[in-house]
């Protein structure tokens, strides 16, 4: 559940969806089997997480998910891949 801005340096509480920017990431999958199914034949549960940046932080930052490192809040200029 989202309760405040994802920026660790900001304590703005989450109140409304129309304020700021909401990010959705699939951060993990069930047991991670190569076949994509669990031993009982059912599809593994996906782990979906939401992160929110307030209006002020969303103008300067973004939220990214890096495999193995997790979720990070980065300045907008650093979030763009190098060409």
C-alpha positions as CSV (number, residue, x, y, z in Angstrom):
1,X,0.0,0.0,0.0
2,X,1.3,3.4,-0.9
3,X,1.3,5.8,2.1
4,X,3.9,8.5,1.2
5,X,6.2,9.8,-1.5
6,X,8.7,7.2,-2.7
7,X,11.5,9.7,-2.3
8,X,13.2,8.9,1.0
9,X,13.9,12.6,1.6
10,X,10.2,13.5,1.2
11,X,7.5,12.9,3.7
12,X,4.5,14.1,1.7
13,X,1.6,11.7,2.4
14,X,-0.3,10.0,-0.4
15,X,-3.9,11.4,-0.5
16,X,-5.2,11.4,-4.1
17,X,-4.4,9.6,-7.4
18,X,-4.6,12.9,-9.4
19,X,-1.6,14.4,-7.4
20,X,1.9,13.3,-8.3
21,X,2.8,10.2,-10.4
22,X,2.1,6.5,-9.7
23,X,4.5,3.8,-10.8
24,X,3.7,0.1,-11.1
25,X,6.4,-2.6,-11.2
26,X,6.4,-6.4,-11.3
27,X,9.1,-7.0,-8.8
28,X,9.0,-10.8,-8.6
29,X,7.3,-14.0,-9.8
30,X,6.3,-17.0,-7.6
31,X,9.0,-19.6,-7.5
32,X,10.8,-18.5,-10.6
33,X,10.7,-21.9,-12.3
34,X,12.0,-22.0,-15.8
35,X,8.8,-23.5,-17.1
36,X,6.7,-20.7,-15.8
37,X,4.4,-23.0,-13.8
38,X,4.5,-24.3,-10.3
39,X,4.8,-28.0,-9.4
40,X,1.1,-28.2,-9.0
41,X,0.5,-27.0,-12.6
42,X,-0.8,-23.6,-11.6
43,X,0.6,-20.3,-12.8
44,X,2.9,-18.6,-10.3
45,X,1.7,-15.5,-8.5
46,X,3.1,-12.3,-9.8
47,X,4.3,-9.7,-7.3
48,X,3.1,-6.2,-8.3
49,X,4.1,-3.2,-6.3
50,X,3.1,0.5,-6.6
51,X,5.3,3.5,-5.8
52,X,4.2,7.2,-5.8
53,X,6.0,10.4,-6.2
54,X,4.4,13.7,-5.0
55,X,3.9,16.6,-7.5
56,X,7.1,18.3,-6.3
57,X,9.3,15.2,-6.6
58,X,7.7,13.9,-9.8
59,X,8.9,17.0,-11.6
60,X,12.5,16.2,-10.6
61,X,12.7,12.5,-10.2
62,X,11.5,9.1,-11.4
63,X,11.2,5.6,-10.0
64,X,13.0,2.7,-11.8
65,X,13.2,-1.0,-11.1
66,X,16.5,-2.8,-11.7
67,X,16.7,-6.5,-11.7
68,X,18.8,-7.6,-8.7
69,X,19.0,-4.1,-7.2
70,X,15.3,-3.4,-6.7
71,X,13.4,-0.1,-6.8
72,X,15.4,3.2,-6.9
73,X,14.4,6.8,-7.0
74,X,16.7,8.7,-9.5
75,X,16.9,12.3,-10.8
76,X,15.2,12.6,-14.2
77,X,18.5,13.3,-15.9
78,X,20.1,10.1,-14.6
79,X,17.1,7.9,-15.5
80,X,17.7,8.2,-19.2
81,X,19.9,5.4,-20.7
82,X,23.2,6.7,-22.2
83,X,23.1,6.8,-26.0
